Amino acid sequence: MGCEFGDDTLAYFTERLTVSPLRETMARVLRRVKRNKAFDGCRFIGLALDGTGAGRCHAEKCPLCHPVYDAKHEIKSYVHHFSLISVVGVNLSLPFDVEPYDRQDSEYAASQRLIQRAISNLGSRFADYVVVDGAYATAPFLHTVGDLGLSVIARLKGNLPELMASAEKRFKNKPPSTTFINRNDFVEVWDADDFDPWTSLRWKTVRVMKYRQHKSNGTIIEAYWLTDFPQSKVASQSLYRMAKCRWEIENQGFNDGKNRYGMEHITHHHENSLIIQWLLTLLAILIERLYRSRYLKRGCHTAMAPIEFLRLLRLNLTTAVKIINTS
């Protein structure tokens, strides 16, 4: 008599799998993609880091469950937090590793472990810069990335009040350094690379960019960014586009991962199982995007959207089943 393959079998299996070979596999895929010149249309390769939560549940079931409080500060549910890293700025977003953290840990610390492991697996020459939100604009993080051989582009917010005030004062009554049209949006940019670093930062100077994006619907978006990229290496227009790449990890990383690839669903509440599940999801995203956007795009035909590719795949599978049944 045969034995059925139950849900518990998969759960026990993922508990015992080793995580590092899966991470190293995705790193090898990315290195091969770069060798095969899939990124040749872009001068700089970026990495984006950010944190999120996924897999909500009503009861605490594993050490990675973080409580979610309501307005009365009562626990209403639990969620799992992790940091994600993705290749960005190459017209193809490729998330490839995660680092979860428990209640005693933090996104900030997890992201530092993540970037160090990613560069160890990819090699110091794979990427050129890291783009992050303002929470990472601290001297320890900037020094960690610099020691890995990468530049940093970080959002400048109120957590650096002196630098923020200095940038606002300098750019307030000055005309923009440059203006340009980007995807039907009119963009003004103020850019200077001679700001003084704060006390704990070992940079000689800090470059600050302010942009004002006028969208076609009348909305105006304004933001400040800091970086150690010199103006002689990266022009203002290029720096603007590189800073905007941070949203790729939100849209093509978290949003797609949760809404289209099942990253929200937790099949087994065990630390190792969760990591394996998230990494397998990223591997599926990696393979699907490379196949659809790079391999299938070759030739004169247009690249298919993900839903078109899925429908075509299902149609061909149905045809194959019919042929098998009639033979």
C-alpha positions as CSV (number, residue, x, y, z in Angstrom):
1,M,0.0,0.0,0.0
2,G,1.2,3.5,-0.8
3,C,1.5,6.3,1.7
4,E,-0.1,9.6,1.1
5,F,2.1,12.8,1.1
6,G,0.6,14.8,4.1
7,D,1.1,18.4,5.1
8,D,3.1,17.3,8.1
9,T,5.7,15.7,5.9
10,L,6.5,19.0,4.1
11,A,6.6,20.8,7.4
12,Y,9.1,18.4,9.0
13,F,11.1,18.4,5.8
14,T,11.5,22.2,5.7
15,E,12.4,22.3,9.4
16,R,15.5,20.2,8.6
17,L,16.7,21.8,5.3
18,T,19.9,23.8,5.3
19,V,19.4,27.5,4.3
20,S,22.8,28.5,3.1
21,P,22.9,26.4,-0.2
22,L,19.6,28.1,-1.3
23,R,21.1,31.5,-0.7
24,E,24.3,30.6,-2.5
25,T,22.3,29.2,-5.4
26,M,20.5,32.6,-6.0
27,A,23.8,34.4,-5.7
28,R,25.3,32.1,-8.4
29,V,22.3,32.8,-10.6
30,L,22.8,36.6,-10.2
31,R,26.5,36.4,-10.9
32,R,25.8,34.3,-14.1
33,V,23.2,36.9,-15.2
34,K,25.8,39.6,-14.9
35,R,28.4,37.6,-16.8
36,N,25.8,37.0,-19.5
37,K,25.5,40.8,-19.9
38,A,21.8,41.1,-18.7
39,F,22.7,44.3,-16.9
40,D,24.9,45.9,-19.7
41,G,22.4,48.6,-20.4
42,C,23.0,50.1,-17.0
43,R,26.1,51.8,-15.8
44,F,25.6,51.2,-12.1
45,I,24.0,48.1,-10.4
46,G,22.2,48.9,-7.2
47,L,21.0,46.9,-4.1
48,A,17.9,48.0,-2.1
49,L,17.3,47.1,1.5
50,D,14.1,47.4,3.5
51,G,12.0,45.6,6.1
52,T,8.4,44.3,6.1
53,G,6.0,42.0,7.9
54,A,4.1,39.0,6.5
55,G,2.2,36.0,7.6
56,R,-0.3,37.3,10.1
57,C,-1.8,34.8,12.7
58,H,-4.1,35.0,15.7
59,A,-1.9,33.1,18.1
60,E,1.8,33.1,18.9
61,K,3.2,30.0,17.3
62,C,7.0,30.5,16.8
63,P,9.8,32.8,18.1
64,L,9.5,35.0,15.0
65,C,5.9,36.0,15.8
66,H,5.8,39.8,16.6
67,P,2.7,41.1,18.5
68,V,0.5,43.6,16.7
69,Y,-1.3,46.0,19.1
70,D,-4.5,47.9,18.7
71,A,-5.4,51.4,19.9
72,K,-5.8,50.1,23.5
73,H,-2.4,48.5,23.4
74,E,-3.9,45.1,23.4
75,I,-2.5,42.3,21.2
76,K,-4.9,41.7,18.3
77,S,-2.7,39.5,16.1
78,Y,0.9,38.4,15.3
79,V,3.1,39.0,12.3
80,H,6.6,37.9,11.1
81,H,9.2,40.6,10.3
82,F,12.2,40.3,7.9
83,S,14.5,42.4,5.9
84,L,14.7,41.9,2.1
85,I,17.5,42.7,-0.4
86,S,16.9,43.1,-4.1
87,V,18.9,44.1,-7.2
88,V,17.6,47.4,-8.5
89,G,18.4,50.1,-11.0
90,V,18.9,47.6,-13.9
91,N,15.3,47.7,-15.4
92,L,14.7,44.4,-13.7
93,S,14.0,44.0,-9.9
94,L,15.5,40.7,-8.6
95,P,14.9,40.1,-4.8
96,F,17.3,37.3,-3.7
97,D,17.7,37.1,0.1
98,V,15.9,37.7,3.4
99,E,16.9,38.0,7.1
100,P,14.2,37.5,9.7
101,Y,14.4,39.0,13.2
102,D,12.7,38.3,16.5
103,R,11.4,40.7,19.1
104,Q,14.8,41.2,20.7
105,D,16.3,42.1,17.3
106,S,15.6,44.9,14.8
107,E,15.2,45.6,11.1
108,Y,18.3,47.8,11.3
109,A,20.5,45.0,12.7
110,A,19.0,42.4,10.4
111,S,19.6,44.6,7.4
112,Q,23.3,45.0,8.3
113,R,23.7,41.2,8.6
114,L,21.8,40.8,5.3
115,I,24.0,43.2,3.3
116,Q,27.2,41.7,4.7
117,R,26.1,38.2,3.7
118,A,24.9,39.3,0.3
119,I,28.2,40.9,-0.6
120,S,30.0,37.8,0.7
121,N,28.0,35.6,-1.6
122,L,27.9,38.0,-4.6
123,G,31.4,39.4,-4.4
124,S,32.6,42.9,-3.7
125,R,32.5,43.9,-7.4
126,F,28.9,42.8,-8.2
127,A,27.1,46.0,-7.2
128,D,28.0,49.7,-7.1
129,Y,25.7,51.2,-4.5
130,V,23.0,50.5,-1.8
131,V,19.8,52.6,-1.7
132,V,17.9,52.8,1.6
133,D,15.3,54.7,3.6
134,G,16.2,57.4,6.1
135,A,16.2,55.0,9.0
136,Y,19.5,53.6,7.7
137,A,21.2,57.0,7.5
138,T,23.4,56.4,10.5
139,A,27.2,56.4,10.7
140,P,27.5,52.7,11.6
141,F,25.4,51.6,8.7
142,L,27.1,53.9,6.2
143,H,30.5,52.7,7.5
144,T,29.4,49.1,7.1
145,V,28.4,49.6,3.5
146,G,31.5,51.6,2.8
147,D,33.8,48.9,4.2
148,L,32.1,46.4,1.8
149,G,33.2,48.6,-1.1
150,L,29.8,50.2,-2.0
151,S,28.5,53.7,-2.1
152,V,25.3,54.6,-0.3
153,I,22.2,56.6,-1.3
154,A,20.0,57.2,1.7
155,R,16.9,59.3,2.3
156,L,17.6,62.4,4.4
157,K,14.9,63.1,7.0
158,G,14.5,64.6,10.4
159,N,16.7,62.0,12.1
160,L,19.7,64.2,11.0
161,P,18.3,67.6,11.9
162,E,21.6,69.6,11.5
163,L,22.3,68.3,8.0
164,M,18.6,68.7,7.0
165,A,18.4,72.2,8.3
166,S,21.7,73.1,6.5
167,A,20.4,71.7,3.2
168,E,17.0,73.4,3.5
169,K,18.7,76.7,4.2
170,R,21.1,76.4,1.2
171,F,18.6,75.3,-1.4
172,K,15.7,77.5,-0.2
173,N,16.4,80.6,-2.3
174,K,18.5,79.1,-5.1
175,P,17.4,78.0,-8.5
176,P,17.6,74.3,-9.3
177,S,21.0,72.9,-10.4
178,T,19.2,71.1,-13.3
179,T,15.8,70.4,-14.6
180,F,14.6,67.5,-16.9
181,I,11.6,65.5,-18.0
182,N,11.4,62.0,-16.6
183,R,8.5,59.8,-17.8
184,N,6.3,62.8,-18.4
185,D,7.1,64.3,-15.0
186,F,9.0,67.6,-14.8
187,V,11.8,67.3,-12.2
188,E,13.8,70.0,-10.5
189,V,17.0,69.0,-8.7
190,W,19.3,70.9,-6.3
191,D,22.6,69.2,-5.7
192,A,25.7,70.0,-3.7
193,D,28.6,67.8,-2.5
194,D,30.3,69.9,0.1
195,F,28.1,69.6,3.2
196,D,29.9,68.9,6.5
197,P,29.5,65.4,7.9
198,W,28.1,65.0,11.4
199,T,30.5,64.2,14.2
200,S,30.4,60.3,14.1
201,L,30.6,60.1,10.3
202,R,34.0,59.6,8.9
203,W,33.2,60.9,5.4
204,K,35.2,64.0,4.3
205,T,32.0,65.6,2.9
206,V,28.4,64.7,2.3
207,R,26.6,65.2,-1.0
208,V,22.9,66.2,-0.6
209,M,20.4,66.2,-3.4
210,K,16.9,67.7,-3.2
211,Y,14.4,67.0,-5.9
212,R,10.9,68.4,-6.7
213,Q,8.9,66.1,-8.9
214,H,5.9,67.7,-10.7
215,K,3.6,64.8,-11.7
216,S,1.2,65.1,-14.7
217,N,-1.8,65.0,-12.3
218,G,-0.6,68.1,-10.5
219,T,0.9,66.3,-7.5
220,I,4.3,67.6,-6.3
221,I,6.7,65.2,-4.6
222,E,9.7,66.7,-2.7
223,A,12.5,64.7,-1.0
224,Y,16.1,65.0,0.2
225,W,18.8,62.4,-0.2
226,L,22.4,62.0,1.0
227,T,25.2,60.1,-0.7
228,D,29.0,59.7,-0.9
229,F,28.9,59.5,-4.7
230,P,30.9,62.5,-6.0
231,Q,29.3,64.7,-8.7
232,S,32.3,63.9,-10.9
233,K,31.1,60.2,-11.0
234,V,27.3,60.5,-10.9
235,A,25.4,63.4,-12.5
236,S,22.4,64.8,-10.8
237,Q,19.9,63.3,-13.2
238,S,21.5,59.8,-12.7
239,L,21.5,60.2,-8.9
240,Y,17.8,61.1,-9.0
241,R,16.9,57.9,-10.9
242,M,19.1,55.8,-8.6
243,A,17.4,57.2,-5.6
244,K,14.0,56.5,-7.1
245,C,15.1,52.8,-7.4
246,R,14.3,52.4,-3.7
247,W,10.6,52.1,-4.6
248,E,11.4,49.0,-6.6
249,I,11.8,47.0,-3.4
250,E,8.3,48.2,-2.3
251,N,6.5,47.6,-5.6
252,Q,8.3,44.7,-7.2
253,G,9.5,43.2,-4.0
254,F,7.0,43.4,-1.1
255,N,3.8,44.2,-3.1
256,D,4.4,41.6,-5.8
257,G,5.7,39.0,-3.3
258,K,2.7,39.2,-1.1
259,N,-0.1,39.8,-3.6
260,R,1.1,37.6,-6.5
261,Y,3.6,35.1,-5.2
262,G,2.1,34.0,-1.8
263,M,4.7,35.5,0.5
264,E,2.0,36.4,3.0
265,H,0.9,32.7,3.4
266,I,2.7,30.8,6.2
267,T,2.5,27.0,5.8
268,H,4.4,26.0,8.9
269,H,5.4,28.1,12.0
270,H,9.0,27.2,12.4
271,E,12.0,29.6,12.0
272,N,13.8,27.4,9.5
273,S,10.6,26.6,7.6
274,L,9.7,30.3,7.3
275,I,13.1,31.2,5.9
276,I,13.0,28.3,3.4
277,Q,9.6,29.2,2.3
278,W,10.5,32.9,1.7
279,L,13.7,31.9,-0.1
280,L,11.9,29.5,-2.4
281,T,9.4,32.2,-3.2
282,L,12.3,34.6,-4.1
283,L,13.9,31.8,-6.2
284,A,10.6,31.5,-8.1
285,I,10.4,35.3,-8.6
286,L,14.0,35.3,-9.8
287,I,13.6,32.5,-12.3
288,E,10.2,33.8,-13.6
289,R,11.4,37.4,-14.1
290,L,14.7,36.4,-15.8
291,Y,12.9,34.0,-18.1
292,R,10.1,36.3,-19.0
293,S,12.0,39.6,-19.2
294,R,15.3,38.5,-20.5
295,Y,15.0,35.2,-22.3
296,L,11.5,35.6,-23.8
297,K,12.3,39.2,-24.8
298,R,14.8,38.2,-27.3
299,G,13.7,38.6,-30.9
300,C,11.2,41.0,-32.4
301,H,8.2,40.0,-30.3
302,T,7.1,42.1,-27.3
303,A,7.7,40.9,-23.7
304,M,4.6,39.3,-22.1
305,A,3.1,40.5,-18.9
306,P,3.1,38.0,-16.0
307,I,-0.6,37.3,-16.3
308,E,-0.2,36.7,-20.1
309,F,2.7,34.3,-19.5
310,L,0.6,32.4,-16.9
311,R,-2.4,32.1,-19.2
312,L,-0.2,30.9,-22.0
313,L,1.5,28.3,-19.7
314,R,-1.9,27.0,-18.5
315,L,-3.1,26.8,-22.1
316,N,-0.1,24.8,-23.2
317,L,-0.4,22.5,-20.2
318,T,-4.1,21.8,-21.0
319,T,-3.2,21.1,-24.6
320,A,-0.5,18.6,-23.5
321,V,-3.0,16.8,-21.3
322,K,-5.5,16.5,-24.1
323,I,-2.8,15.1,-26.4
324,I,-1.7,12.5,-23.8
325,N,-5.3,11.4,-23.2
326,T,-6.1,10.9,-26.8
327,S,-2.9,9.0,-27.7
